Amino acid sequence: MIRLIGSAVLLFVAAAASAHADDPLPSWEEVKPKHAIMKFVEQVTAEGTSDFVPVSERIAVFDNDGTLWAEQPAYFQLLFAIDRVKALSNSHPDWKTEEPFASLLKGDLKAALAGGDRAVLDIIMATHAGMTTDEFAQIVKDWIGSARHPTSGKRYTEMVYQPMQELLAYLRSNGFKTFIVSGGGIEFMRPWVEAVYGVPPEQVVGSSIVTTYEVRDGTPVLLRQPKLNFLDDKDGKPIAINQHIGRRPIAAFGNSDGDLAMLQWTCLQRRLSFCLFVHHTDNEREWSYDRQSHIGRLDKGLDVAAENGWMTVDMKADWRRIFPN
C-alpha cells in the first residue's frame, strides 16, 4: 500500500513537471523566493566560475515536519503514537488510570500533553520500543498506508507540500544530493520517505532511541529500547549533519526555530549558500502560525533570516498550490 501511495505522489510530481517542462517550479508564484532559488542553482552549477560547486559537494538539507509535510494539529509522528496507544490499550489495563495514557484514551490530547516533554517521551517510549527494527518499520508502513488526518481526512502522505516536492526534484536534477534532517524519529521516517519524497533511507537523519543487538533463534536482530539516544533538534541538527553526512550543506530549508541552527550552520559561511524558511501564513488552505505557536514556532528564525538576507516563503502569497490534490 505504501508503495502505491508513494508512487501516486511521485507520478503527480512527474506529470506536473512534464506539463511545465520550461518551469521546474510550477507551484511557486513568480516572486523573489522562486527567483532566488533558481539563481542560486544557476550559480553553483556554472562551471568555470568562482561560485561553481562540484557535484559531490552539492548537499541540500530539509527539515520534514512543517517543511515537507504539514504538522498540525500535532506532529504526525505523535498522532501515530496516539493511534498506537489505542491499539495497545487492551494489553495495558493500567493505562486507563495512568497519565498521559488515560487522557489519550479519553480523546483529551490537551490534558495528555499537559505534562510537557516528559509526557511526550512517555508516549513515544511506550509505543516505539519493545520490538525489533524490522517489526517497527512494518508497523509504520501499515499506519502510513491507511491512517487519515483527523481534520482533513486525507492520508498523511497526501499532506506533503507540492512546491517542496518540485524543489526536491529540481535540486536533484541539478546534481544535488537531498537529505532530510528532522527532529522526528529516524526509524519512523525511513520506511516511507523514499516512496513519497524520493529520498533514500540512507539520506535520512533524525532522532533515535537506544538500539541493541542480539541473536534470536539464530537470527540477528536489532531491538529498540525505551531510552532516548539522540534528539535531532535545534543545536543537535548541525551535530547530526556532521556525524551522518560528513559535508557541510550549501542549501538548507526549514520552518521553525528548531531548524535555525541548521540554517546557520549552512549559511553563515564564506561559501555561496542558500537558506529558506517556510512561513505558515495560509489559514484557508493550510494553517497560519509562527511566533506564538507551540508547534513549529518560528520566532527567532524570522528575525535572523531578515538580518542575514535569507529567503522566507509566504505560503499564502508565494505558493499557487500547497498540497498535490
N, C-alpha and C positions, 0 to 999 in steps of 0.2 A: 504493500500500500504506500509506504513512504517513497519508494522509488517512482511510483506512478504520479504521486503528488509533486515531487520534486521535478520530474520530467515535464509536467504540465507548466510549472512556473518557468522553467528554463526555456521551454518551447515558446511561451509567451514573449519572453525577452528576445529570443531569436527572431520571432515574427515581427516584433516591433523594430528590431534592428534592420531587417530586410526592407520593411516599409519606409524606413528613413535611412537609407544607405548613405546619404550625404550628411546625416546628422547622428552622431553616435549617442547623443543625449536628448532624445526627442521629448522626454517627460519633463525636461527643465525649460523654464522660460528663458528668453534671450536677455538675461540680466548678468550682472557682474560676477556672481559665483561661477556660473557656467563658463563664461568667457575666460575667467581666471584659471579654471581647471584646464581648459583646452590650451591656453597659452603656456602653462607650466609644462604640460606634456610635450608640446612642441619644442620647448626649450631644452628639456633634458634628453630628448631623442634626436636632437640636431647634431649629427657627427661633425667634428672639426671645430666646434665652438667651445668656449670656456665653460658653458653650462652643461655640456654633454655628460650623461651618466651611463656607464656601461650597464648592459642588461643585468648582469649578476648583482648589481648594486641598486637596482630599482625595486625597492621594498616599500610597500604601502600597507599600513595597519589600520584596521577598522574595529571600533567597538561594535557590539552586537545590539544589546537592549537599547532601544530608543534611537539607534543609528542605522541599523539594517532592518530591524522589525520593531513593532510597537512594544510598549512596556506598561500600558495602563489597562485596568486599574491596579495591577500589581505586576511585578516581573513574571514573565511566563513560566520560568522555572519554579517560582514559588507556587503558581497555580497548579503546576504539575505535582508538586509536593503535597498540596492540599488534596488533590484527587487521590494521591497515594494514601494519605491518612484515612480517607473514607474507605478506600478499598481494603486497607489492612485493619480497620477498626474491630472487626469481629474477632481477630486474633489478639486484640489488646483491649480487653474489657475495662482495664484501669484508665484508659483514655477518656472514658465518659465523665470522670471526675478530676482528671489531671490536666492542668493548663500547660501549653496553649491548645492542647488537643480537644478538650471539652468544648471550647468556644468554636473551634473549627467544625466540629461535628454538628454544632447548632447553627452553622452558617453565619457566625458572627466574626468576620475577619478582623474588624477593628479591635474587638476585645482580645482576640488571639494574639494580635501583634502589639498589644499594649506593653508587653514585656520587652519590647525593643529587640536589639541584636541577639540577646540570649534566647528569646522565643523563636526567632527565625532559625538560629543554629539548631535548637532542639528539633524543630520541624524537619530541617534538612537531614540531620543525622538519623532521625527515626525512619526516614523514607529513602535515603540514598545509600545506606550502609547495610552490611549484613548479607551481602551477596557477591558473586564474582563479577568482574568487569563485563564479561560476556552476558551474564544474566541481566545486569543493569542496562546494558546497551539495548537488549531486546525489549525491556520494559519501556525505555524511552521511545524506541521505534514504534511500538504498539500505540503509545499515547499520542505521539506527534501525528500518527496516521489516522487517528479517529477523534481526538478531543476537539471541542469547539470553544471559541472565546465566549466568555459569559455575557457580553453585551452585544457584540457584532454578530454572533452566531457563525462566524467563519472559522475554518480551520486556522490554526495558528500560522501555518506556512502560507496562508493566503494574506497574512497581515505583514508581509515584507514590503519594503518601500521600493516601488518600481524605479524611481530615479537613482537609487543607490545600486540596484541591480544593474542598471545601464552603466553606472560609473565603474563598478567592478569589472564588467566585460570590456569597457573602453580601456581601462588601465592594463588589463591583461593583454589586449590586442596590441598594446604598445610596449610589450616586454616587461611589464611589472609583475612581480610575484605578490599576491594579495594574501594577507594574514588577518585572522580575527584575533583580537586581543581583548578579552571580555572578563568582567567580574563574575560572569556566570560560570557554572561548572564545566570544566574541560570535557569530562566524560558525558555530560548532558548534551553538549553541542556536537561532538564528533560523529554520533550516529546518523545525523541528518543534514549537516551543513553542506556537504559536497553535492547532494542531490538538489538542494534548494539554492545555494549561492555559487556553486562551482568551486568551492574552497575545500581542498582535500584535508583529511583529518590531521595530517602532519603539519598543516599550516594553521592550526587552531591552538591558541594559548588561552588558558583560563584558570580559574580557581580549582583547587583539588583537595581531596581528603586523603588521609593516610591509606596506602595500599600495601598489602603484604603478599608474599609469595609462598605457596606450598604445593605439594603434590598430593592430589586426591585420587585414590584408586589408580595410581599410575599415570594420572593426567595432571600436568602443571596448570595451576590456576592462579589468578591474582584476586585477592579478597579485599573488598572495600571496608575499611574500618571507620567507626564513628568518631573520628577525630580530624580536625582541620589540619591540612598540610600547608597550603599556601593560599592567600587571598590576593587575587589578581585585580586589585582596585587601587586607584589613586597612585601613591608612590610605588606601589607594587608593580605597576604596569611597565615602567622603564626597566625595572629589575628583571621581570619576566621576559621582556623583549631581548635583553642582553643574554639571558640564560638559554632561551629557547631558539632564538633566531640568529643571534651572533653578529648581526649587522644593524647599524643604526638606520631607521627608516628615513626616506626622503619625503614621505607623504603620510599624513595621519588624519583620521576622521572620527569624531566623537560627538556627544550631545550633552554631556554633563560635566560637573566639576570632578567627577570620578575619572574622567578622561584627560583632565588638564595636564597632569604630569606627563602623560604620553605625548601630548601635543607639544609641550615644552621640550621634551627630550628630542623630538623630531625637528622642530623649527627654530629653536634657539641655538643654531649652529651656523657656521660661516658658509656652508654649502647651500646652494639653492634648494629650497624645500617648500612644502605646501601643507597648510593646516586648515581644517574647516570644522566648524561646529554646526550641527543640525539643530535649529531653534524651533521648538514646537509652538506654533502660533495659530494653528488651524483648528478651531473648536467645532467646526461643522464637518469636515472630512476626517478629522482625527481627534486630537486633544490639544489644548492650549495650556502650557505651563512653563515655568522657568525658575525664577529666584526663590519662590516660596514653596516649591513642591517637595514633598518627602520622597518622591520617586523621580529620578532623573533631574535633580536640581541643577540648574545652570545659572550660577550667580557670579562667582569669581571668574569663571571661564569667559563670560560675556565681556567683563572688564579687561581681562588680559588679552583677549582676542582683539579688542578695539585698540589697545595700547600697542600691539605688535603688528597690526595690519593683516591679521588672519581673516579668512572668509567666515561669514556666518550666513547660513541658508535660512531664509524666512520661508517656512513650509507653505504658508498661505499664499504668499506673493510670488515665490520663486519656483514652485513645483506645479506643473499642469495637472499631473496625476500623482496621487500618493500611493495607492495600492494597485496591484496588477489588474484587478477587476472592480 
